Each structure stands twice: as structure tokens, then as C-alpha cells.
Amino acid sequence: MRLTVPGSFAIVAIAAGSAGAADLRVVPKAPPLVAAPAYSWTGFYIGGNAGYSVAADPSTYALGNVGATPFDLESFKIAPAGALAGVQAGYNWQVSNWVLGLEADFQGTGQKDSVCVNLCVFGPGGNFAGTVDAKVPWFGTVRGRLGVAAGRTLFYATGGLAYGRVDTTISETNTFPGFVPGTVTVNTSTNKTSWALGGGIEAALAGGWTGKVEYLYIDLGSQTVTFADSTPGRVDTFTTSTRDHIVRAGVNYRFGGAPDVVASGMPMPVKAPRMAAAPLYNWTGVYVGVNAGYSVGSNPNTYTVTDPPPVGTFNAESYKVSPQGVLGGGQVGVNWQTASWVIGIEADLQATAQSDSACVFECSTNLAVFGFTSTVQQKLPWFGTVRGRLGAAAGPALFYATGGLAYGKAETNIAQDLGSPVPDTVILNVSQTNTGWTFGGGLEAASLGIGR
């Protein structure tokens, strides 16, 4: 048996996140593999990448003031999500199995989201709609990298400076009785700097080419937008923090000709003649393993309150709830390899700590003024998948796409207080098992240094 150390990143319809795993793989009897020459990661490289990013930005929206208490203070998530693509460049230094590097990248993204809070619709008597649109059109990072090389595979952590643009548009339309009707629109574009942290797996392909799969968390800090609404003397405030979760795959080309051999005991790698290709690794077999990681949801919600005619709908809001938390579980699967192509089936089951809540509908503590509060909490205690896998093997590295069935338990808890004039609390708990779909991909790498 051989020990394989895979790293994978996937986007799941029920929950999105990333995980690294360790599989114990059973393979058919085969002649022992001859160890490949030590591969050196030293050198300058450039490359490109593409992926997907989703934010889970905690936000509040306060309407005016009645004394010292907001007329309406709601808390929720804005989750700008979308595809991204960009370029990176860097340099690595390798000593023994340790690799130290510096990398910079720049990304263009299609991340955007929109929420409608603070009533949005208020029946026939008048309306108030507070719409917030958020975008992250671009960002970049300058990061250090620290990794451990297992021959032609590099496992690394990375972190450093992050910077990016955050665009916010707030539009308030007010025809509510007792207020001055009108529409107020506020646009802000802010360049933010903060920090980034993540990790990934990179594997050598052919010549100077390598491929990688990477997760990156970016925190671009917070911002506060204060503006006057259509009623004179009333000031509204919107606050948010931008927190991005990024999964991306990329390729790099390392300059400097043929790969190097790392000389044992020497402080720096030395030049060597061109190496032969690494021996072919056989991915065929049954495997079992465990995994751990972190997951982030981006769940669109609508909350509508309707009274009998003639009142009809008098509250209707749309916003995001983003359950997030650590996860862990196990997986089992089987692969079949023909030439460089690998096809497989895998099933997994995960326990998670994912949870999030939002407070909507006049979430001020001053219930005697107006309206009521409603808190919505969502949890995902567990989920599982049954997926096909299709990959291409490059020696001891396997690049694969995966997709199939997803299922899991979703819990929703609602606590609603009607406030004035007749206080009344309603609590609703809903738990159900849902099915859906999953799609993703990853890079799995075998450590050839551990034999039978």
C-alpha cells in the first residue's frame, strides 16, 4: 500500500468550501517504482489562474434615529460572488525539502450581490425599499510562500498583503406615511488594503510547467457609509466588512531550463543535466480516507409577512444568510486508470459546524416606536456526496474534475417578536433533509517516499 496526500477544492450546491485529505489507497500488485530524481523548485516563474470567489460580508443598515435609538437596525450578510481570472509571478528558493518563495498576483472578478432590506414593500399604505448593491471588481496580493516539497509535488502555506476595490451603491425609495417621499442614491468606490492567508498544492507537469490548486482568504477591512435620507434631519448608516473566500486553479512556467537536482547537505541547489520523466504512478485501486476543512454557504433568502385583505403584503425582504464553519469527515472510492486518464467514483460524509443568523424587520431594541424584530438562523449540521471523478495523471499528480449528487440536513430557526402594540413572540423550527448537486475539482498528489 502507498500513502497518498490529496488536496481538493469543491463548490457544493448545499455548502461551499475547501478540504485537504489523507487517503489510504489499495493498489494491485506491481513492481517497485524506481525513485525519481529530486526535483528543484528554485527559480523565477509566471503564470495565469482562474477560479471562483464568494464573500460573506457582515453588514448592518440603520434608518435614522428616534432619540438615540435607530428607527430600524437590521443585520445580514452581503455575499458578492462570481468568477475570477488573473496572473501571478514569483520566485522560489529550495533548500533540502523546504521551499521559500515570494508571489504577487492581480485578479479581475465578476463578484456582485444585491439585497433589499428595511421593509422593501409595505402594502397599499406606502413603501420603503432600501437596496444595497456590492461589487469587488478587482483585487491583488503580495504574499510569502512556505512549502514542503515531496519530489515533484509542493505543499505550501501562503500569506501577506491584500488590496482591492469595493464598490457599493445604496438606493432608498420612500413613500411611507409620515415621511417626506423621495429617492436617495449613494455610490461609493473604495480602495482597501488588508491581509490574505491560504494554502495550496502545486505539481510539476513537463519541462518548466507546473499546475496548482489554491485556497485564499482575503480580508479587505470594513467601511461605513453615512448619508441623509429623503426626510430632513434623518441620517442613515450602512456598515460592512469585505471577507472573500477564493478557490482557483492555475499554471506556472518556471524559467531556467531543465529542472535542478537538490544536492543533499548543500545550502543551495546545484545545476544538473536534464532529467528523465518521473516514473508513471498507478492510480487504479480502492481507497479510504479522512478529510478536514472549512465551508462557506451563500444562501439567498426572502422573508414576507402578509395580512388578510385589504392589507396584503406589508413586509418583503431579500438578503443572504451565509452558514460557515469547520467540517470533517471520511471518503471512500475507486479509480481506474488507462494511460494518463483516470476515472473514478467517490462517496463522502461530512459533519459541519456551519451556522449563521440575520436580524431583519426593524431590529431595533426600541419596539415601542414601530414594527417588530425577526431573527433567522440557519445551520447545516451534516452533508454528503456521491460523485464521479475524471482526471488526468501527470506522474504522481492527478488533476481531476468531480460532480454528482449532494444531500444534507438544513435547519432553520425563526424567532419573531411583533412588538407594539401587542407584544407577541413566535418561534418556528424547521429541519429537513434536502438533495441537490455538487461540482468541483482538485489536485491529488502521491508521496512516493513512503513505500509498502
C-alpha positions as CSV (number, residue, x, y, z in Angstrom):
1,M,0.0,0.0,0.0
2,R,1.1,3.6,-0.6
3,L,0.2,6.7,1.2
4,T,-1.3,9.4,-1.0
5,V,-1.8,13.0,0.2
6,P,-4.5,14.8,-1.8
7,G,-5.7,18.3,-1.7
8,S,-9.1,19.3,-3.2
9,F,-11.4,22.2,-3.5
10,A,-15.0,22.0,-4.5
11,I,-18.2,24.1,-4.7
12,V,-21.3,22.3,-3.4
13,A,-24.9,23.3,-4.0
14,I,-25.7,22.7,-0.4
15,A,-22.4,24.1,1.1
16,A,-19.3,25.5,-0.4
17,G,-15.8,25.1,0.9
18,S,-12.4,23.5,0.7
19,A,-10.7,20.5,2.3
20,G,-7.4,18.6,2.4
21,A,-7.5,14.9,2.9
22,A,-5.3,11.8,3.5
23,D,-6.3,8.6,1.7
24,L,-5.1,5.0,2.3
25,R,-5.1,3.5,-1.2
26,V,-5.1,-0.2,-2.1
27,V,-3.5,-0.8,-5.5
28,P,-2.9,-4.0,-7.5
29,K,0.5,-5.8,-7.1
30,A,3.1,-4.1,-9.2
31,P,6.9,-4.0,-9.5
32,P,8.5,-1.4,-7.1
33,L,8.9,2.1,-8.6
34,V,12.3,3.5,-9.0
35,A,12.6,6.8,-7.1
36,A,12.6,9.8,-9.4
37,P,15.5,12.3,-9.2
38,A,14.9,15.1,-6.7
39,Y,13.0,17.9,-8.3
40,S,14.1,21.5,-7.6
41,W,11.5,24.3,-7.3
42,T,14.1,27.1,-7.3
43,G,13.6,29.7,-10.0
44,F,11.5,32.6,-11.3
45,Y,8.0,31.8,-12.7
46,I,5.0,33.5,-14.2
47,G,1.5,32.1,-14.8
48,G,-2.2,32.5,-15.0
49,N,-5.2,31.3,-13.0
50,A,-9.0,31.2,-12.9
51,G,-11.5,30.3,-10.3
52,Y,-14.5,31.4,-8.2
53,S,-14.8,33.7,-5.2
54,V,-17.6,34.2,-2.7
55,A,-17.7,36.8,0.1
56,A,-19.6,36.6,3.4
57,D,-19.7,40.2,4.4
58,P,-21.4,41.0,7.8
59,S,-23.4,44.2,7.3
60,T,-25.8,46.5,9.2
61,Y,-28.3,49.1,7.8
62,A,-29.7,51.7,10.3
63,L,-32.5,54.0,9.4
64,G,-32.5,57.4,11.0
65,N,-32.8,58.0,14.8
66,V,-35.6,58.3,17.2
67,G,-33.7,59.9,20.2
68,A,-30.6,57.7,20.5
69,T,-32.2,54.5,19.1
70,P,-32.2,53.6,15.4
71,F,-35.6,53.6,13.8
72,D,-34.7,50.4,12.1
73,L,-31.4,48.5,12.6
74,E,-31.0,45.3,10.5
75,S,-28.1,42.9,10.3
76,F,-27.5,40.4,7.5
77,K,-24.8,39.2,5.0
78,I,-23.9,40.6,1.6
79,A,-22.3,37.9,-0.5
80,P,-20.7,39.2,-3.7
81,A,-19.8,36.1,-5.7
82,G,-18.5,35.4,-9.2
83,A,-15.8,34.0,-11.5
84,L,-12.3,35.5,-11.4
85,A,-9.2,35.3,-13.5
86,G,-5.7,36.8,-13.3
87,V,-2.0,36.5,-13.5
88,Q,0.8,35.7,-11.0
89,A,4.6,35.9,-10.8
90,G,7.1,34.8,-8.2
91,Y,10.4,33.3,-7.2
92,N,11.2,30.2,-5.2
93,W,14.3,29.2,-3.2
94,Q,14.7,25.5,-2.3
95,V,17.0,24.1,0.4
96,S,16.6,20.4,1.0
97,N,12.9,19.8,1.1
98,W,12.0,23.3,2.2
99,V,10.8,25.9,-0.3
100,L,10.6,29.6,0.4
101,G,9.0,32.0,-2.1
102,L,7.5,35.3,-2.8
103,E,4.5,35.8,-5.2
104,A,2.4,38.6,-6.4
105,D,-0.9,38.3,-8.3
106,F,-3.7,40.5,-9.8
107,Q,-7.3,39.4,-10.4
108,G,-10.3,40.7,-12.2
109,T,-13.6,39.4,-10.8
110,G,-17.3,39.3,-11.6
111,Q,-18.2,39.4,-7.9
112,K,-21.5,41.1,-7.1
113,D,-24.6,40.8,-4.9
114,S,-27.7,42.8,-4.1
115,V,-30.0,42.8,-1.1
116,C,-33.3,44.6,-0.3
117,V,-33.9,45.3,3.4
118,N,-35.8,47.7,5.7
119,L,-39.3,46.7,4.6
120,C,-38.7,46.8,0.8
121,V,-42.5,46.6,0.3
122,F,-45.2,48.0,2.7
123,G,-48.6,47.2,1.3
124,P,-51.1,49.7,-0.1
125,G,-50.3,52.4,2.5
126,G,-46.8,53.2,1.2
127,N,-43.4,51.7,0.5
128,F,-39.9,51.9,1.8
129,A,-37.2,50.0,-0.1
130,G,-33.5,50.0,0.9
131,T,-31.5,48.3,-1.8
132,V,-27.7,47.7,-1.5
133,D,-25.6,46.6,-4.4
134,A,-22.0,45.4,-3.7
135,K,-19.2,44.6,-6.1
136,V,-15.5,43.6,-5.9
137,P,-14.2,44.3,-9.4
138,W,-10.6,43.6,-8.8
139,F,-8.0,42.7,-6.1
140,G,-4.4,41.7,-5.8
141,T,-2.0,40.2,-3.3
142,V,1.7,40.2,-2.5
143,R,2.5,37.1,-0.4
144,G,5.2,35.0,1.0
145,R,5.1,31.2,0.4
146,L,6.5,28.5,2.7
147,G,6.3,24.9,1.5
148,V,7.5,21.3,1.8
149,A,8.5,19.6,-1.4
150,A,7.7,15.9,-1.9
151,G,9.7,15.5,-5.1
152,R,7.6,16.9,-7.9
153,T,4.8,18.0,-5.6
154,L,4.8,21.1,-3.4
155,F,2.5,21.6,-0.4
156,Y,2.6,25.2,0.8
157,A,1.0,27.9,3.0
158,T,0.9,31.5,1.9
159,G,0.1,34.9,3.4
160,G,0.7,38.6,3.1
161,L,-0.7,41.9,1.8
162,A,-4.1,42.1,0.0
163,Y,-5.6,45.1,-1.7
164,G,-8.7,45.7,-3.8
165,R,-11.6,47.8,-4.9
166,V,-15.0,47.7,-3.1
167,D,-18.0,49.3,-4.9
168,T,-21.2,50.0,-3.0
169,T,-24.5,51.5,-4.3
170,I,-27.3,52.3,-1.8
171,S,-30.7,53.3,-3.1
172,E,-33.6,54.3,-0.8
173,T,-37.1,54.8,-2.1
174,N,-39.6,56.2,0.4
175,T,-43.4,56.7,0.1
176,F,-44.1,55.7,3.6
177,P,-46.8,57.7,5.5
178,G,-45.4,60.4,7.8
179,F,-42.1,60.7,5.9
180,V,-41.0,63.0,3.1
181,P,-41.3,60.9,-0.1
182,G,-38.3,60.6,-2.4
183,T,-35.4,58.5,-3.6
184,V,-31.8,58.9,-2.4
185,T,-28.9,57.1,-4.2
186,V,-25.4,56.9,-2.8
187,N,-22.4,55.5,-4.7
188,T,-19.0,54.7,-3.1
189,S,-15.8,53.2,-4.6
190,T,-13.1,52.5,-2.0
191,N,-9.6,51.1,-2.5
192,K,-8.8,48.9,0.5
193,T,-5.7,47.2,1.9
194,S,-5.5,44.4,4.4
195,W,-4.3,40.8,4.5
196,A,-4.5,37.4,2.8
197,L,-3.9,33.9,4.1
198,G,-4.3,30.5,2.4
199,G,-2.5,27.4,1.0
200,G,-2.4,25.0,-1.9
201,I,-0.8,22.2,-3.8
202,E,1.4,22.6,-6.8
203,A,2.7,19.7,-9.0
204,A,5.3,19.6,-11.8
205,L,4.0,18.7,-15.2
206,A,6.5,18.7,-18.1
207,G,9.6,20.8,-18.7
208,G,9.2,24.0,-16.7
209,W,5.4,23.8,-16.4
210,T,3.6,23.3,-13.1
211,G,-0.1,23.2,-12.1
212,K,-1.7,24.3,-8.9
213,V,-4.9,24.4,-6.9
214,E,-5.2,27.1,-4.2
215,Y,-7.5,28.4,-1.5
216,L,-7.1,32.0,-0.4
217,Y,-8.9,34.1,2.3
218,I,-8.8,37.8,1.8
219,D,-10.0,40.4,4.4
220,L,-10.3,43.9,2.9
221,G,-11.4,45.5,6.1
222,S,-14.6,47.5,6.9
223,Q,-16.3,50.6,5.7
224,T,-19.1,52.9,6.9
225,V,-21.4,55.0,4.7
226,T,-23.4,57.7,6.3
227,F,-26.0,59.7,4.4
228,A,-29.2,61.8,4.7
229,D,-32.4,60.2,3.6
230,S,-35.4,62.0,2.0
231,T,-36.8,63.2,5.4
232,P,-34.8,66.3,6.5
233,G,-32.8,65.8,9.7
234,R,-32.8,62.0,9.4
235,V,-29.4,60.3,8.9
236,D,-29.0,56.6,7.8
237,T,-25.9,54.4,8.2
238,F,-24.7,51.4,6.3
239,T,-21.7,49.3,7.6
240,T,-20.0,46.3,6.0
241,S,-16.8,44.2,6.1
242,T,-15.4,42.5,3.0
243,R,-14.2,38.9,3.5
244,D,-13.5,36.9,0.5
245,H,-13.1,33.1,0.1
246,I,-11.3,32.2,-3.1
247,V,-10.8,28.9,-4.9
248,R,-8.6,28.9,-8.0
249,A,-6.6,26.7,-10.3
250,G,-3.5,27.9,-12.2
251,V,-0.5,27.0,-14.3
252,N,3.1,28.4,-13.9
253,Y,6.1,28.3,-16.2
254,R,9.5,28.3,-14.4
255,F,12.4,29.8,-16.2
256,G,15.9,28.4,-16.1
257,G,15.9,25.5,-18.4
258,A,15.9,21.9,-17.1
259,P,14.9,21.1,-13.5
260,D,17.6,21.0,-11.0
261,V,18.7,18.3,-8.6
262,V,18.8,19.3,-4.9
263,A,22.2,18.3,-3.5
264,S,21.9,16.7,-0.1
265,G,23.6,18.8,2.6
266,M,24.4,21.8,0.4
267,P,23.0,25.2,1.2
268,M,21.7,25.8,-2.3
269,P,20.6,23.6,-5.2
270,V,23.1,22.9,-7.9
271,K,22.6,22.6,-11.7
272,A,22.2,19.1,-13.2
273,P,21.6,17.7,-16.6
274,R,18.1,17.3,-17.9
275,M,16.1,14.7,-16.0
276,A,14.1,11.9,-17.4
277,A,10.3,12.0,-16.8
278,A,9.2,10.7,-13.4
279,P,8.0,7.1,-13.4
280,L,4.3,6.6,-14.1
281,Y,2.2,6.3,-10.9
282,N,-0.7,3.9,-11.0
283,W,-3.9,5.4,-9.6
284,T,-6.0,2.2,-10.0
285,G,-7.5,0.8,-6.8
286,V,-9.9,1.2,-3.9
287,Y,-9.1,3.8,-1.3
288,V,-10.5,5.1,2.0
289,G,-9.5,8.3,3.8
290,V,-10.4,11.2,6.0
291,N,-10.6,15.0,5.5
292,A,-11.0,18.3,7.3
293,G,-11.6,21.8,6.1
294,Y,-13.8,24.9,6.2
295,S,-17.1,25.6,4.4
296,V,-19.0,28.8,3.5
297,G,-22.6,29.0,2.3
298,S,-24.2,31.7,0.3
299,N,-28.0,31.1,0.8
300,P,-30.5,33.6,-0.8
301,N,-33.5,34.2,1.5
302,T,-36.8,36.0,1.2
303,Y,-38.9,36.9,4.2
304,T,-42.5,38.0,3.5
305,V,-45.2,39.0,6.0
306,T,-48.8,39.0,4.6
307,D,-52.1,40.1,6.3
308,P,-55.6,39.3,5.1
309,P,-57.1,41.8,2.6
310,P,-57.2,44.7,2.3
311,V,-53.7,45.0,3.9
312,G,-51.9,42.2,1.9
313,T,-48.1,42.1,1.9
314,F,-46.6,44.6,4.3
315,N,-43.0,43.3,4.7
316,A,-40.9,41.6,2.0
317,E,-37.1,41.5,2.2
318,S,-34.4,39.6,0.3
319,Y,-30.9,39.0,1.7
320,K,-28.2,36.4,2.2
321,V,-27.5,34.1,5.1
322,S,-24.0,32.5,5.0
323,P,-23.6,29.5,7.3
324,Q,-19.9,28.9,7.7
325,G,-17.7,26.7,9.9
326,V,-15.2,23.9,10.1
327,L,-16.0,20.4,8.8
328,G,-14.6,17.0,8.9
329,G,-15.4,13.5,7.5
330,G,-14.4,10.5,5.6
331,Q,-14.5,9.3,2.0
332,V,-14.2,6.0,0.1
333,G,-13.8,5.5,-3.7
334,V,-12.3,3.5,-6.5
335,N,-10.2,4.6,-9.5
336,W,-9.5,3.0,-12.9
337,Q,-6.5,4.3,-14.9
338,T,-6.0,3.9,-18.7
339,A,-2.8,5.6,-20.0
340,S,-2.9,9.0,-18.4
341,W,-6.7,9.1,-17.9
342,V,-8.3,8.3,-14.6
343,I,-12.0,7.7,-14.0
344,G,-13.4,7.1,-10.5
345,I,-16.4,7.1,-8.1
346,E,-16.2,8.6,-4.7
347,A,-18.7,9.0,-1.7
348,D,-18.1,11.1,1.4
349,L,-20.0,12.1,4.5
350,Q,-19.2,15.4,6.4
351,A,-20.1,16.8,9.8
352,T,-20.0,20.6,10.0
353,A,-20.3,23.4,12.4
354,Q,-21.8,25.8,9.8
355,S,-24.2,28.4,11.2
356,D,-25.3,32.0,10.6
357,S,-28.1,34.3,11.5
358,A,-29.7,37.6,10.3
359,C,-31.9,40.1,12.1
360,V,-34.5,41.7,9.8
361,F,-37.7,43.9,10.1
362,E,-36.9,46.8,12.5
363,C,-34.3,45.0,14.6
364,S,-34.1,48.0,17.0
365,T,-34.5,47.4,20.7
366,N,-37.0,50.3,20.7
367,L,-40.0,48.1,19.8
368,A,-42.4,50.7,21.2
369,V,-41.6,53.0,18.2
370,F,-42.5,50.8,15.3
371,G,-42.6,47.3,13.9
372,F,-41.2,44.1,15.1
373,T,-38.0,42.0,15.1
374,S,-37.4,38.7,13.4
375,T,-34.2,36.7,13.7
376,V,-33.4,33.9,11.2
377,Q,-30.8,31.3,12.0
378,Q,-29.6,28.6,9.6
379,K,-27.4,25.6,10.2
380,L,-26.0,22.7,8.1
381,P,-25.1,20.0,10.6
382,W,-24.1,17.4,8.0
383,F,-23.9,16.7,4.3
384,G,-22.7,14.0,1.9
385,T,-22.0,13.5,-1.7
386,V,-21.8,10.7,-4.3
387,R,-19.6,11.8,-7.3
388,G,-17.9,10.7,-10.4
389,R,-14.3,11.8,-11.0
390,L,-12.5,12.3,-14.3
391,G,-8.8,13.2,-14.1
392,A,-5.5,13.3,-16.0
393,A,-2.4,11.9,-14.3
394,A,1.0,13.6,-14.6
395,G,3.3,11.1,-12.8
396,P,2.5,11.2,-9.1
397,A,-0.1,14.1,-9.5
398,L,-3.7,13.7,-10.5
399,F,-5.7,16.7,-11.8
400,Y,-9.4,16.0,-11.7
401,A,-13.0,17.3,-12.1
402,T,-15.8,15.8,-10.0
403,G,-19.6,16.1,-9.8
404,G,-22.7,14.3,-8.8
405,L,-25.4,14.0,-6.1
406,A,-25.3,16.1,-2.9
407,Y,-27.6,15.6,0.2
408,G,-27.7,17.2,3.6
409,K,-29.7,18.3,6.6
410,A,-30.7,22.0,6.7
411,E,-32.1,23.6,9.9
412,T,-33.9,27.0,10.0
413,N,-34.9,28.6,13.3
414,I,-37.1,31.8,13.3
415,A,-37.8,34.0,16.3
416,Q,-40.3,36.8,15.6
417,D,-41.4,39.5,18.1
418,L,-44.4,41.5,16.9
419,G,-43.5,44.4,19.3
420,S,-46.0,47.3,19.7
421,P,-48.9,47.5,20.2
422,V,-49.4,43.8,21.3
423,P,-46.0,42.1,22.1
424,D,-46.1,38.5,20.9
425,T,-43.2,36.1,20.3
426,V,-43.5,33.3,17.7
427,I,-40.8,30.7,17.4
428,L,-40.5,28.3,14.4
429,N,-38.0,25.5,14.0
430,V,-37.8,23.6,10.7
431,S,-35.4,20.7,9.9
432,Q,-35.4,18.8,6.7
433,T,-33.0,16.7,4.6
434,N,-32.6,18.1,1.1
435,T,-30.9,16.7,-2.1
436,G,-29.2,18.6,-4.8
437,W,-26.0,18.6,-6.8
438,T,-22.3,19.2,-6.4
439,F,-19.5,20.2,-8.8
440,G,-15.8,20.8,-8.2
441,G,-12.3,19.7,-8.9
442,G,-8.9,19.3,-7.3
443,L,-5.3,18.1,-7.3
444,E,-4.3,14.9,-5.6
445,A,-0.6,14.1,-5.2
446,A,1.1,10.8,-4.1
447,S,4.1,10.8,-1.8
448,L,6.4,8.3,-3.4
449,G,8.8,8.4,-0.5
450,I,6.6,6.1,1.6
451,G,6.7,2.5,0.3
452,R,5.0,-0.7,1.1
